[in-house]
């Protein structure tokens, strides 16, 4: 550590709601690290956690952080994510400027910074649309465990009682943090973020913006800049660790006693030799061939190929290997300008560090020694555009030009086991679809694969053949080539992760990732007890009859408030009139002999939709009131046919009440029960309405 380095920035940690840096005297201690500008080699910062009390950080999350988050409902947490996304969106240029120091171009920074902000927006929206406005999530319908319905069982999700520790890779210092933070936050779990040292200074600047915004509750986000040292020593079964990085580090973490035997939940996303398969129909000149080549070049140049989702193996028909290499080389020559991201016109920046550069060069040499041929590119220092706009051979920084490899032996072990985590891909040939599937699977489990073809049969054979070996499969053809988010772009709606070599974990996937941060518990009890626990009315629980519930706004309405109608007789004339007016003249409603021959009907029966219409007429209060609109039905089932001469009645019960945080109304789901004159169940369904929060305030 040089004396001049002591004068540069020290990347801070944020723990127990305060910024923290080590004492200057401790910066030369073991574990301190120097971080350099990826393009110039200039020292940017020092990183160290010497003297940081990690046990206190964990305890702060479990106490202060959890208390603040548990005071919020799913919807309130989601709204805070939306508010935070809006704030960061207005300050993203500040992050772009810092991001350039990591070798990232404007496009690279957009993928990282805007991509992370987009995750917040998505979870902010989906959290309010797909979760209740509460802190308990019911998983599936209740199961009756007794003959008389007095004993039920079901499953609920509640927040884990610990902390989410998020260990991130160097290649996405903003997205990597936010894509883990968002689902944990909605689940009600405070986060401790541990970014990779080479780019952790950008994560720290993003966290500073988040803290300055003042949106998140105290203790819900902490940052460790530097070595996490004994962090896992302080975790137990209450906690959740999410790791992105190398397989070797993942194995080390998984072997920690608190993970191996102590019950710490652990998920990881590690190495991945992702494949892209070109269909035999996608010959040169087809839109699919062009889309494939574009995707291949994009994946080895965006972020300088430093993406866990980049294409490492392009698997193409044996006769098209040369065509693909030549087309990719032309596209690189035409579109890729290598250099300092701060120089105008640069489209591909440096690797994140010189250590990363040496690692990629070493991996490429390993592949060459194992039988690969250098079809395009070189391991020599490339010509680059410097920050001042001048050109010359790179004499500093971590620059590497794109490289394409070919193989005489597509079975070579190194081809399917060695990942060069940079602007490098191998192009190999296959004989038929089964051969392509086999070669893709030799990657040992991957995050993503692309199947590029316009032949539906080929797409089906290839996709189903490789699906179980991958976390995501992109089907690329002329119809979606322009609209596709791309091979290497995880989206918050779909899972990100993969089996085997890829780590076996899952992130994102919409609300699926929220559930990873929650405990599913089977609960048993009476309908009344389960109603009290979940906030959702259960069949058999008490009903409250009195004032028509449609006269009550959300400030008055309670779960279990009900109305029971009088009986209404169904006549043959009613059935015939409905058939004639709607055009629904299905024989069961119009032909006595044919209806009697049907094993389900006693003869002519009323239309199900006639009964629903009458049901609405039986429960609706016609005067203007707090009920604003009916916006749908759910879970409709017709149980018992209704013949002419039968009668029906409806019992309507407030089942679930969901106030909207940002509107003057909320959603009410009503349990609707249609029964006949013998109290046999005719139909069950949920009626969905919008109801004012407080009508007296109008």
Buried (B, 14 or more C-beta within 10 A) or exposed (E): EEEEBEEBBBBBBBBBBEEBBBEEEBBBEEBBBBBBBBBBBEBBBBBBBBEBBBEEBBBBBBEBBBBBBBEBBBBBBBBBBBBBBBBBBEBBEBBBEBBBBBBBBBBBBBBBBBBBBBBBBBBBBBBBEEBBBBBBBBEEEBEBEEEEBEBBBBBBBBBBBBBBBBBBBBBBBBBBBBBBBBBBBBBBBBBBBBBBBBBBBBBBBBBBBBBEBEBBBBBBBBBBBBBBEEBBEBBEBBBBBBBBBBBEBBEEBBEBEBBEEEEBBBBBBBBBBBBBBBBBBBBEEBBBBBBBBBBBBBBBBBBBBBBBBBBBBBBBBEEBBEBBBBBBBEBBEEEBBBBBBBBEEBBBBBBBBBEBBEBBBEBBEBBBEBBBEBBBBEBEBBEBBBBEEEEEEBEBBBBBBBBBBBBEEBEBEBBBBBBBBBBBBBBBBBEEBEBBBBBBBBBBBBBBBBBBBBBEEBBBBBBEBBBEBBBBBBBBBEEEBEEBEBBBBBBBBEBBBBBBBBBBBBBBBBBBBBBBBBBEEEBEBBBBBBBEBBBBBBBBBEBEEEEBBBBBBBEBBEBBBBBBBEEBEBEBEBBBEBBEEEEBEEBBBBBBEBBEEBEEBEBBBBBBEBBBEBBBEBBBEEEEBBBEEEEEEEEBEBEBBBBBEBBBBBBBBBBBBBBBEEEBBBBBBBBBBBBBEEEEEBBBBBBBBBBBBEBEEE
